C-alpha cells in the first residue's frame, strides 16, 4: 500500500475514508496538527514532532485522551503498513465530534486523523523562487492550528506566480513563509532568523539548523529582519520538515542570495547527513 489513512481506529485508503459532518474541523477548523518525513519505517524526529503537537493542543485547551507513547505506537504501525522509500507522515487532533456550537460542549473526546503518503524530496541543489504577501494572520502562529486560510491563499499566490513559496511580512518585517521558516545568511557568515514568538511557528527543522550552525561555527542571531535585509542577504534559506534546508535564487522576480555558496552547501550537507544518520541511510 502506498497511501494509508486513519480516523479514530479505522484505517483505509485516504479517498475512501469518511468523517462525521459534526467533527468540529468541518465548521471551525478546530484542531492542531503536525507532520514529518519518514524513510522506510523510521519517522524522522518523531519525538519532537509529537511533543510539538501536544504543546499546540495544550495552547488551545484540547485535552488529548492518549499518551504520547500510544500515539507514537499508532504512527509506527501506520508507517509499517506502507512500502514507500520516503513518506510524508501527517497527524492531527480535532477537538471533538459534537453538535455545532462555537463553544464546544463538555463530555466529548478529540478525534485523531493520520495520513501516510509517498513523498519525494526536492533536489536541494535546485534553488527556490519566492514571492511575498502581507502577513494578516491572527496572533496564534506559534500554534500549529488547522486554521490555514491565509497560508492557503499565500500558497496559491506562489503557484500563480510560478514560485515555490510566499514570504509573509508584517510591514517591513519578515515573519516566515506560508509553510516554511525563512532565515538569511548575512555578510560575515551570520545566520539571522525571526525569534520564536506568536508571529511564527517554532520550526523543528529550523532548530536543527541551529545545531548544524553550531557544528560549523556559524553564529545565530534570532532577531527579526526586514524585507530589505532579505533582498541584500548573502543567502536566503527556507527550512521545513519536507524541504530540510533549501535556498532561494529570486524574490519578487529579482535575484537574491548566491553570495555564500560554500557556506550554504556545508549547512545543507550537515542537515542532510543528520537525516541520513537518523534514518540509517547512506544517501537520499
TIPA-971121 format. One record per residue (C-alpha): residue number from 1; residue in one letter; chain; z negated, y, x. Coordinates in steps of 0.001 Angstrom, whole numbers, padded with zeros to 6 digits. Layout:
N
<drenvo resi="NUM" resn="A" chain="A" pz="Z" py="Y" px="X"/>
...
END
This chain:
284
<drenvo resi="1" resn="X" chain="A" pz="000000" py="000000" px="000000"/>
<drenvo resi="2" resn="X" chain="A" pz="000966" py="003426" px="001327"/>
<drenvo resi="3" resn="X" chain="A" pz="-000984" py="005697" px="-001035"/>
<drenvo resi="4" resn="X" chain="A" pz="-004116" py="004928" px="-002994"/>
<drenvo resi="5" resn="X" chain="A" pz="-006407" py="006921" px="-005284"/>
<drenvo resi="6" resn="X" chain="A" pz="-009965" py="006556" px="-006553"/>
<drenvo resi="7" resn="X" chain="A" pz="-011799" py="008044" px="-009522"/>
<drenvo resi="8" resn="X" chain="A" pz="-015399" py="007046" px="-010222"/>
<drenvo resi="9" resn="X" chain="A" pz="-014935" py="003455" px="-009098"/>
<drenvo resi="10" resn="X" chain="A" pz="-011408" py="002909" px="-010380"/>
<drenvo resi="11" resn="X" chain="A" pz="-008544" py="002621" px="-007893"/>
<drenvo resi="12" resn="X" chain="A" pz="-004771" py="002594" px="-008149"/>
<drenvo resi="13" resn="X" chain="A" pz="-001591" py="004405" px="-007240"/>
<drenvo resi="14" resn="X" chain="A" pz="-002134" py="008193" px="-007471"/>
<drenvo resi="15" resn="X" chain="A" pz="000652" py="008694" px="-010012"/>
<drenvo resi="16" resn="X" chain="A" pz="-000890" py="006055" px="-012308"/>
<drenvo resi="17" resn="X" chain="A" pz="-004480" py="007306" px="-012340"/>
<drenvo resi="18" resn="X" chain="A" pz="-005804" py="009016" px="-015475"/>
<drenvo resi="19" resn="X" chain="A" pz="-008511" py="011697" px="-015583"/>
<drenvo resi="20" resn="X" chain="A" pz="-010544" py="012752" px="-018662"/>
<drenvo resi="21" resn="X" chain="A" pz="-009498" py="016124" px="-020050"/>
<drenvo resi="22" resn="X" chain="A" pz="-013178" py="017105" px="-020152"/>
<drenvo resi="23" resn="X" chain="A" pz="-013553" py="016781" px="-016394"/>
<drenvo resi="24" resn="X" chain="A" pz="-014580" py="020338" px="-015550"/>
<drenvo resi="25" resn="X" chain="A" pz="-011887" py="020506" px="-012888"/>
<drenvo resi="26" resn="X" chain="A" pz="-009327" py="020810" px="-015707"/>
<drenvo resi="27" resn="X" chain="A" pz="-010725" py="024042" px="-017138"/>
<drenvo resi="28" resn="X" chain="A" pz="-012706" py="025669" px="-014366"/>
<drenvo resi="29" resn="X" chain="A" pz="-011693" py="024131" px="-011026"/>
<drenvo resi="30" resn="X" chain="A" pz="-015413" py="023384" px="-010871"/>
<drenvo resi="31" resn="X" chain="A" pz="-015826" py="021321" px="-007760"/>
<drenvo resi="32" resn="X" chain="A" pz="-015659" py="021080" px="-003988"/>
<drenvo resi="33" resn="X" chain="A" pz="-013525" py="019059" px="-001616"/>
<drenvo resi="34" resn="X" chain="A" pz="-012904" py="018132" px="001981"/>
<drenvo resi="35" resn="X" chain="A" pz="-010154" py="016383" px="003893"/>
<drenvo resi="36" resn="X" chain="A" pz="-009323" py="014985" px="007297"/>
<drenvo resi="37" resn="X" chain="A" pz="-006873" py="012731" px="009096"/>
<drenvo resi="38" resn="X" chain="A" pz="-007161" py="009028" px="009799"/>
<drenvo resi="39" resn="X" chain="A" pz="-005439" py="006847" px="012362"/>
<drenvo resi="40" resn="X" chain="A" pz="-005317" py="003279" px="011110"/>
<drenvo resi="41" resn="X" chain="A" pz="-008830" py="002518" px="009873"/>
<drenvo resi="42" resn="X" chain="A" pz="-010516" py="005330" px="011833"/>
<drenvo resi="43" resn="X" chain="A" pz="-011281" py="008509" px="009907"/>
<drenvo resi="44" resn="X" chain="A" pz="-011371" py="011456" px="012316"/>
<drenvo resi="45" resn="X" chain="A" pz="-014713" py="013318" px="012439"/>
<drenvo resi="46" resn="X" chain="A" pz="-015802" py="011676" px="009180"/>
<drenvo resi="47" resn="X" chain="A" pz="-019491" py="012557" px="009566"/>
<drenvo resi="48" resn="X" chain="A" pz="-018738" py="016268" px="009986"/>
<drenvo resi="49" resn="X" chain="A" pz="-016375" py="016406" px="007016"/>
<drenvo resi="50" resn="X" chain="A" pz="-018842" py="014602" px="004759"/>
<drenvo resi="51" resn="X" chain="A" pz="-021615" py="016939" px="005922"/>
<drenvo resi="52" resn="X" chain="A" pz="-019451" py="019959" px="005045"/>
<drenvo resi="53" resn="X" chain="A" pz="-018659" py="018528" px="001605"/>
<drenvo resi="54" resn="X" chain="A" pz="-022344" py="018092" px="000797"/>
<drenvo resi="55" resn="X" chain="A" pz="-023064" py="021576" px="002144"/>
<drenvo resi="56" resn="X" chain="A" pz="-020354" py="023077" px="-000090"/>
<drenvo resi="57" resn="X" chain="A" pz="-021757" py="021171" px="-003076"/>
<drenvo resi="58" resn="X" chain="A" pz="-025241" py="022496" px="-002360"/>
<drenvo resi="59" resn="X" chain="A" pz="-023997" py="026092" px="-002192"/>
<drenvo resi="60" resn="X" chain="A" pz="-022757" py="025876" px="-005804"/>
<drenvo resi="61" resn="X" chain="A" pz="-025533" py="023565" px="-007034"/>
<drenvo resi="62" resn="X" chain="A" pz="-023547" py="020375" px="-007588"/>
<drenvo resi="63" resn="X" chain="A" pz="-026067" py="017530" px="-007426"/>
<drenvo resi="64" resn="X" chain="A" pz="-024211" py="014645" px="-005781"/>
<drenvo resi="65" resn="X" chain="A" pz="-025527" py="011333" px="-007041"/>
<drenvo resi="66" resn="X" chain="A" pz="-024819" py="009197" px="-003986"/>
<drenvo resi="67" resn="X" chain="A" pz="-025875" py="009283" px="-000360"/>
<drenvo resi="68" resn="X" chain="A" pz="-023599" py="010358" px="002452"/>
<drenvo resi="69" resn="X" chain="A" pz="-023585" py="006778" px="003735"/>
<drenvo resi="70" resn="X" chain="A" pz="-022471" py="005477" px="000342"/>
<drenvo resi="71" resn="X" chain="A" pz="-019625" py="007993" px="000244"/>
<drenvo resi="72" resn="X" chain="A" pz="-018547" py="007112" px="003791"/>
<drenvo resi="73" resn="X" chain="A" pz="-018511" py="003414" px="002868"/>
<drenvo resi="74" resn="X" chain="A" pz="-016215" py="004123" px="-000101"/>
<drenvo resi="75" resn="X" chain="A" pz="-013903" py="006210" px="002097"/>
<drenvo resi="76" resn="X" chain="A" pz="-013759" py="003481" px="004723"/>
<drenvo resi="77" resn="X" chain="A" pz="-012964" py="000911" px="002051"/>
<drenvo resi="78" resn="X" chain="A" pz="-010163" py="003081" px="000706"/>
<drenvo resi="79" resn="X" chain="A" pz="-008580" py="003627" px="004115"/>
<drenvo resi="80" resn="X" chain="A" pz="-008751" py="-000115" px="004849"/>
<drenvo resi="81" resn="X" chain="A" pz="-006505" py="-000772" px="001839"/>
<drenvo resi="82" resn="X" chain="A" pz="-003577" py="001080" px="003385"/>
<drenvo resi="83" resn="X" chain="A" pz="-001356" py="000163" px="006301"/>
<drenvo resi="84" resn="X" chain="A" pz="-000455" py="003703" px="007376"/>
<drenvo resi="85" resn="X" chain="A" pz="-000343" py="004684" px="011046"/>
<drenvo resi="86" resn="X" chain="A" pz="-001699" py="008090" px="010013"/>
<drenvo resi="87" resn="X" chain="A" pz="-003209" py="009087" px="006675"/>
<drenvo resi="88" resn="X" chain="A" pz="-004431" py="012254" px="005034"/>
<drenvo resi="89" resn="X" chain="A" pz="-007825" py="011467" px="003514"/>
<drenvo resi="90" resn="X" chain="A" pz="-008797" py="013837" px="000688"/>
<drenvo resi="91" resn="X" chain="A" pz="-012053" py="013644" px="-001273"/>
<drenvo resi="92" resn="X" chain="A" pz="-013733" py="015870" px="-003848"/>
<drenvo resi="93" resn="X" chain="A" pz="-016622" py="016057" px="-006276"/>
<drenvo resi="94" resn="X" chain="A" pz="-016205" py="017823" px="-009611"/>
<drenvo resi="95" resn="X" chain="A" pz="-019352" py="018952" px="-011380"/>
<drenvo resi="96" resn="X" chain="A" pz="-019142" py="016706" px="-014447"/>
<drenvo resi="97" resn="X" chain="A" pz="-017199" py="015443" px="-017435"/>
<drenvo resi="98" resn="X" chain="A" pz="-018772" py="017379" px="-020291"/>
<drenvo resi="99" resn="X" chain="A" pz="-017859" py="019429" px="-023382"/>
<drenvo resi="100" resn="X" chain="A" pz="-016108" py="022632" px="-022355"/>
<drenvo resi="101" resn="X" chain="A" pz="-018657" py="025367" px="-021726"/>
<drenvo resi="102" resn="X" chain="A" pz="-018815" py="027853" px="-018883"/>
<drenvo resi="103" resn="X" chain="A" pz="-022397" py="026785" px="-018196"/>
<drenvo resi="104" resn="X" chain="A" pz="-022407" py="023044" px="-017654"/>
<drenvo resi="105" resn="X" chain="A" pz="-024800" py="021196" px="-019978"/>
<drenvo resi="106" resn="X" chain="A" pz="-027583" py="019216" px="-018339"/>
<drenvo resi="107" resn="X" chain="A" pz="-027581" py="015449" px="-018008"/>
<drenvo resi="108" resn="X" chain="A" pz="-024046" py="014907" px="-016675"/>
<drenvo resi="109" resn="X" chain="A" pz="-023087" py="013432" px="-013302"/>
<drenvo resi="110" resn="X" chain="A" pz="-020431" py="014544" px="-010791"/>
<drenvo resi="111" resn="X" chain="A" pz="-017068" py="012809" px="-010531"/>
<drenvo resi="112" resn="X" chain="A" pz="-015723" py="011509" px="-007227"/>
<drenvo resi="113" resn="X" chain="A" pz="-011986" py="011732" px="-006507"/>
<drenvo resi="114" resn="X" chain="A" pz="-010293" py="010291" px="-003402"/>
<drenvo resi="115" resn="X" chain="A" pz="-006687" py="010061" px="-002311"/>
<drenvo resi="116" resn="X" chain="A" pz="-005316" py="008458" px="000831"/>
<drenvo resi="117" resn="X" chain="A" pz="-001680" py="009279" px="001558"/>
<drenvo resi="118" resn="X" chain="A" pz="000672" py="008827" px="004544"/>
<drenvo resi="119" resn="X" chain="A" pz="000810" py="011838" px="006829"/>
<drenvo resi="120" resn="X" chain="A" pz="002875" py="012596" px="009904"/>
<drenvo resi="121" resn="X" chain="A" pz="001553" py="015036" px="012478"/>
<drenvo resi="122" resn="X" chain="A" pz="003772" py="018029" px="013127"/>
<drenvo resi="123" resn="X" chain="A" pz="005316" py="018384" px="016564"/>
<drenvo resi="124" resn="X" chain="A" pz="002707" py="020515" px="018312"/>
<drenvo resi="125" resn="X" chain="A" pz="005292" py="021763" px="020798"/>
<drenvo resi="126" resn="X" chain="A" pz="007130" py="023486" px="017940"/>
<drenvo resi="127" resn="X" chain="A" pz="005891" py="026990" px="017018"/>
<drenvo resi="128" resn="X" chain="A" pz="004996" py="028228" px="013557"/>
<drenvo resi="129" resn="X" chain="A" pz="006245" py="031254" px="011647"/>
<drenvo resi="130" resn="X" chain="A" pz="003636" py="033385" px="009893"/>
<drenvo resi="131" resn="X" chain="A" pz="003701" py="035936" px="007115"/>
<drenvo resi="132" resn="X" chain="A" pz="000790" py="037932" px="005665"/>
<drenvo resi="133" resn="X" chain="A" pz="-000974" py="038759" px="002406"/>
<drenvo resi="134" resn="X" chain="A" pz="-003926" py="040927" px="001436"/>
<drenvo resi="135" resn="X" chain="A" pz="-006983" py="038684" px="001041"/>
<drenvo resi="136" resn="X" chain="A" pz="-008034" py="039139" px="-002592"/>
<drenvo resi="137" resn="X" chain="A" pz="-010278" py="036100" px="-002818"/>
<drenvo resi="138" resn="X" chain="A" pz="-013867" py="036237" px="-004005"/>
<drenvo resi="139" resn="X" chain="A" pz="-016731" py="036035" px="-001504"/>
<drenvo resi="140" resn="X" chain="A" pz="-017197" py="032258" px="-001628"/>
<drenvo resi="141" resn="X" chain="A" pz="-014617" py="031457" px="001039"/>
<drenvo resi="142" resn="X" chain="A" pz="-017261" py="029542" px="003009"/>
<drenvo resi="143" resn="X" chain="A" pz="-017430" py="027048" px="000111"/>
<drenvo resi="144" resn="X" chain="A" pz="-014561" py="024543" px="000182"/>
<drenvo resi="145" resn="X" chain="A" pz="-014020" py="025026" px="-003532"/>
<drenvo resi="146" resn="X" chain="A" pz="-011209" py="023798" px="-005765"/>
<drenvo resi="147" resn="X" chain="A" pz="-010517" py="027363" px="-006923"/>
<drenvo resi="148" resn="X" chain="A" pz="-007431" py="027796" px="-004771"/>
<drenvo resi="149" resn="X" chain="A" pz="-005078" py="030034" px="-006782"/>
<drenvo resi="150" resn="X" chain="A" pz="-004883" py="032771" px="-004075"/>
<drenvo resi="151" resn="X" chain="A" pz="-004241" py="030081" px="-001471"/>
<drenvo resi="152" resn="X" chain="A" pz="-001504" py="028564" px="-003632"/>
<drenvo resi="153" resn="X" chain="A" pz="000162" py="031955" px="-004052"/>
<drenvo resi="154" resn="X" chain="A" pz="-000062" py="032562" px="-000305"/>
<drenvo resi="155" resn="X" chain="A" pz="001455" py="029154" px="000472"/>
<drenvo resi="156" resn="X" chain="A" pz="004277" py="029812" px="-001998"/>
<drenvo resi="157" resn="X" chain="A" pz="004903" py="033187" px="-000338"/>
<drenvo resi="158" resn="X" chain="A" pz="005160" py="031500" px="003046"/>
<drenvo resi="159" resn="X" chain="A" pz="007614" py="028919" px="001751"/>
<drenvo resi="160" resn="X" chain="A" pz="009751" py="031560" px="000033"/>
<drenvo resi="161" resn="X" chain="A" pz="009972" py="033483" px="003315"/>
<drenvo resi="162" resn="X" chain="A" pz="010749" py="030432" px="005430"/>
<drenvo resi="163" resn="X" chain="A" pz="007327" py="030500" px="007088"/>
<drenvo resi="164" resn="X" chain="A" pz="004699" py="027847" px="007775"/>
<drenvo resi="165" resn="X" chain="A" pz="001560" py="029819" px="006926"/>
<drenvo resi="166" resn="X" chain="A" pz="000284" py="033081" px="005448"/>
<drenvo resi="167" resn="X" chain="A" pz="-002326" py="035132" px="007283"/>
<drenvo resi="168" resn="X" chain="A" pz="-004938" py="036646" px="004973"/>
<drenvo resi="169" resn="X" chain="A" pz="-006295" py="040081" px="005824"/>
<drenvo resi="170" resn="X" chain="A" pz="-008805" py="042459" px="004231"/>
<drenvo resi="171" resn="X" chain="A" pz="-007399" py="045872" px="005025"/>
<drenvo resi="172" resn="X" chain="A" pz="-006539" py="045631" px="008725"/>
<drenvo resi="173" resn="X" chain="A" pz="-008994" py="042786" px="009424"/>
<drenvo resi="174" resn="X" chain="A" pz="-007615" py="039251" px="009714"/>
<drenvo resi="175" resn="X" chain="A" pz="-009753" py="036607" px="007995"/>
<drenvo resi="176" resn="X" chain="A" pz="-007929" py="033252" px="008045"/>
<drenvo resi="177" resn="X" chain="A" pz="-004773" py="031599" px="006686"/>
<drenvo resi="178" resn="X" chain="A" pz="-004047" py="030035" px="003314"/>
<drenvo resi="179" resn="X" chain="A" pz="-005163" py="026585" px="004513"/>
<drenvo resi="180" resn="X" chain="A" pz="-005988" py="027070" px="008195"/>
<drenvo resi="181" resn="X" chain="A" pz="-008114" py="029093" px="010564"/>
<drenvo resi="182" resn="X" chain="A" pz="-006426" py="031725" px="012727"/>
<drenvo resi="183" resn="X" chain="A" pz="-007501" py="032646" px="016261"/>
<drenvo resi="184" resn="X" chain="A" pz="-005918" py="034609" px="019100"/>
<drenvo resi="185" resn="X" chain="A" pz="-005864" py="034404" px="022879"/>
<drenvo resi="186" resn="X" chain="A" pz="-006369" py="037829" px="024425"/>
<drenvo resi="187" resn="X" chain="A" pz="-005265" py="039038" px="027856"/>
<drenvo resi="188" resn="X" chain="A" pz="-007735" py="037651" px="030358"/>
<drenvo resi="189" resn="X" chain="A" pz="-007857" py="034273" px="028603"/>
<drenvo resi="190" resn="X" chain="A" pz="-010440" py="035063" px="025907"/>
<drenvo resi="191" resn="X" chain="A" pz="-010273" py="033283" px="022547"/>
<drenvo resi="192" resn="X" chain="A" pz="-011116" py="035612" px="019657"/>
<drenvo resi="193" resn="X" chain="A" pz="-011728" py="034422" px="016107"/>
<drenvo resi="194" resn="X" chain="A" pz="-013363" py="035617" px="012889"/>
<drenvo resi="195" resn="X" chain="A" pz="-017064" py="034709" px="012683"/>
<drenvo resi="196" resn="X" chain="A" pz="-018221" py="032143" px="010145"/>
<drenvo resi="197" resn="X" chain="A" pz="-019301" py="034119" px="007087"/>
<drenvo resi="198" resn="X" chain="A" pz="-018437" py="034353" px="003393"/>
<drenvo resi="199" resn="X" chain="A" pz="-014896" py="035535" px="004186"/>
<drenvo resi="200" resn="X" chain="A" pz="-013664" py="032305" px="005790"/>
<drenvo resi="201" resn="X" chain="A" pz="-014114" py="028545" px="005702"/>
<drenvo resi="202" resn="X" chain="A" pz="-016091" py="027322" px="008725"/>
<drenvo resi="203" resn="X" chain="A" pz="-013360" py="025113" px="010171"/>
<drenvo resi="204" resn="X" chain="A" pz="-014377" py="021824" px="011742"/>
<drenvo resi="205" resn="X" chain="A" pz="-011238" py="021773" px="013880"/>
<drenvo resi="206" resn="X" chain="A" pz="-011950" py="025346" px="014953"/>
<drenvo resi="207" resn="X" chain="A" pz="-015451" py="024297" px="016016"/>
<drenvo resi="208" resn="X" chain="A" pz="-013932" py="021529" px="018124"/>
<drenvo resi="209" resn="X" chain="A" pz="-011540" py="024065" px="019622"/>
<drenvo resi="210" resn="X" chain="A" pz="-014634" py="025917" px="020847"/>
<drenvo resi="211" resn="X" chain="A" pz="-015718" py="022698" px="022613"/>
<drenvo resi="212" resn="X" chain="A" pz="-012276" py="022448" px="024197"/>
<drenvo resi="213" resn="X" chain="A" pz="-012611" py="026070" px="025315"/>
<drenvo resi="214" resn="X" chain="A" pz="-015937" py="025270" px="026937"/>
<drenvo resi="215" resn="X" chain="A" pz="-014351" py="022403" px="028877"/>
<drenvo resi="216" resn="X" chain="A" pz="-011527" py="024669" px="030043"/>
<drenvo resi="217" resn="X" chain="A" pz="-013730" py="027660" px="030845"/>
<drenvo resi="218" resn="X" chain="A" pz="-012213" py="029828" px="028099"/>
<drenvo resi="219" resn="X" chain="A" pz="-014696" py="032423" px="026775"/>
<drenvo resi="220" resn="X" chain="A" pz="-015022" py="032570" px="022971"/>
<drenvo resi="221" resn="X" chain="A" pz="-015556" py="035837" px="021105"/>
<drenvo resi="222" resn="X" chain="A" pz="-016500" py="035305" px="017443"/>
<drenvo resi="223" resn="X" chain="A" pz="-015620" py="038824" px="016339"/>
<drenvo resi="224" resn="X" chain="A" pz="-013220" py="039827" px="013597"/>
<drenvo resi="225" resn="X" chain="A" pz="-009856" py="041036" px="014904"/>
<drenvo resi="226" resn="X" chain="A" pz="-007151" py="043229" px="013426"/>
<drenvo resi="227" resn="X" chain="A" pz="-003534" py="042722" px="012470"/>
<drenvo resi="228" resn="X" chain="A" pz="-002522" py="044842" px="015442"/>
<drenvo resi="229" resn="X" chain="A" pz="-004570" py="042674" px="017810"/>
<drenvo resi="230" resn="X" chain="A" pz="-002785" py="039648" px="016395"/>
<drenvo resi="231" resn="X" chain="A" pz="000594" py="041285" px="016993"/>
<drenvo resi="232" resn="X" chain="A" pz="-000331" py="042079" px="020610"/>
<drenvo resi="233" resn="X" chain="A" pz="-002151" py="038812" px="021409"/>
<drenvo resi="234" resn="X" chain="A" pz="-001084" py="036540" px="024234"/>
<drenvo resi="235" resn="X" chain="A" pz="-001069" py="033613" px="021781"/>
<drenvo resi="236" resn="X" chain="A" pz="-001738" py="033135" px="018064"/>
<drenvo resi="237" resn="X" chain="A" pz="-003409" py="029799" px="017323"/>
<drenvo resi="238" resn="X" chain="A" pz="-003595" py="028030" px="013959"/>
<drenvo resi="239" resn="X" chain="A" pz="-006137" py="025213" px="013525"/>
<drenvo resi="240" resn="X" chain="A" pz="-006777" py="022753" px="010695"/>
<drenvo resi="241" resn="X" chain="A" pz="-007546" py="019080" px="010203"/>
<drenvo resi="242" resn="X" chain="A" pz="-003870" py="018151" px="009852"/>
<drenvo resi="243" resn="X" chain="A" pz="-002427" py="020722" px="012289"/>
<drenvo resi="244" resn="X" chain="A" pz="-005059" py="020354" px="015025"/>
<drenvo resi="245" resn="X" chain="A" pz="-004017" py="023161" px="017385"/>
<drenvo resi="246" resn="X" chain="A" pz="-000673" py="024805" px="016567"/>
<drenvo resi="247" resn="X" chain="A" pz="000720" py="028162" px="017643"/>
<drenvo resi="248" resn="X" chain="A" pz="002915" py="030899" px="016189"/>
<drenvo resi="249" resn="X" chain="A" pz="006088" py="032497" px="017514"/>
<drenvo resi="250" resn="X" chain="A" pz="006695" py="035054" px="014735"/>
<drenvo resi="251" resn="X" chain="A" pz="004523" py="037160" px="012437"/>
<drenvo resi="252" resn="X" chain="A" pz="006114" py="039108" px="009596"/>
<drenvo resi="253" resn="X" chain="A" pz="009512" py="038377" px="011145"/>
<drenvo resi="254" resn="X" chain="A" pz="008673" py="039733" px="014606"/>
<drenvo resi="255" resn="X" chain="A" pz="007878" py="037792" px="017810"/>
<drenvo resi="256" resn="X" chain="A" pz="004240" py="037146" px="018690"/>
<drenvo resi="257" resn="X" chain="A" pz="002496" py="035221" px="021448"/>
<drenvo resi="258" resn="X" chain="A" pz="004317" py="033343" px="024154"/>
<drenvo resi="259" resn="X" chain="A" pz="002427" py="035105" px="026937"/>
<drenvo resi="260" resn="X" chain="A" pz="-000049" py="032381" px="027969"/>
<drenvo resi="261" resn="X" chain="A" pz="001868" py="029084" px="027638"/>
<drenvo resi="262" resn="X" chain="A" pz="-000091" py="027209" px="030314"/>
<drenvo resi="263" resn="X" chain="A" pz="-003468" py="028044" px="028800"/>
<drenvo resi="264" resn="X" chain="A" pz="-002207" py="027240" px="025308"/>
<drenvo resi="265" resn="X" chain="A" pz="-000838" py="023881" px="026443"/>
<drenvo resi="266" resn="X" chain="A" pz="-004117" py="022987" px="028144"/>
<drenvo resi="267" resn="X" chain="A" pz="-006016" py="023801" px="024933"/>
<drenvo resi="268" resn="X" chain="A" pz="-003615" py="021739" px="022825"/>
<drenvo resi="269" resn="X" chain="A" pz="-003738" py="018774" px="025169"/>
<drenvo resi="270" resn="X" chain="A" pz="-007548" py="018818" px="025248"/>
<drenvo resi="271" resn="X" chain="A" pz="-007766" py="018783" px="021454"/>
<drenvo resi="272" resn="X" chain="A" pz="-005092" py="016110" px="021055"/>
<drenvo resi="273" resn="X" chain="A" pz="-006859" py="013966" px="023644"/>
<drenvo resi="274" resn="X" chain="A" pz="-010111" py="014249" px="021666"/>
<drenvo resi="275" resn="X" chain="A" pz="-008295" py="012900" px="018595"/>
<drenvo resi="276" resn="X" chain="A" pz="-006758" py="010056" px="020606"/>
<drenvo resi="277" resn="X" chain="A" pz="-010083" py="009116" px="022193"/>
<drenvo resi="278" resn="X" chain="A" pz="-011930" py="009237" px="018869"/>
<drenvo resi="279" resn="X" chain="A" pz="-009336" py="007002" px="017189"/>
<drenvo resi="280" resn="X" chain="A" pz="-008798" py="004688" px="020144"/>
<drenvo resi="281" resn="X" chain="A" pz="-005140" py="005624" px="020644"/>
<drenvo resi="282" resn="X" chain="A" pz="-003052" py="006079" px="023775"/>
<drenvo resi="283" resn="X" chain="A" pz="-000559" py="008520" px="022251"/>
<drenvo resi="284" resn="X" chain="A" pz="000339" py="010157" px="018952"/>
END
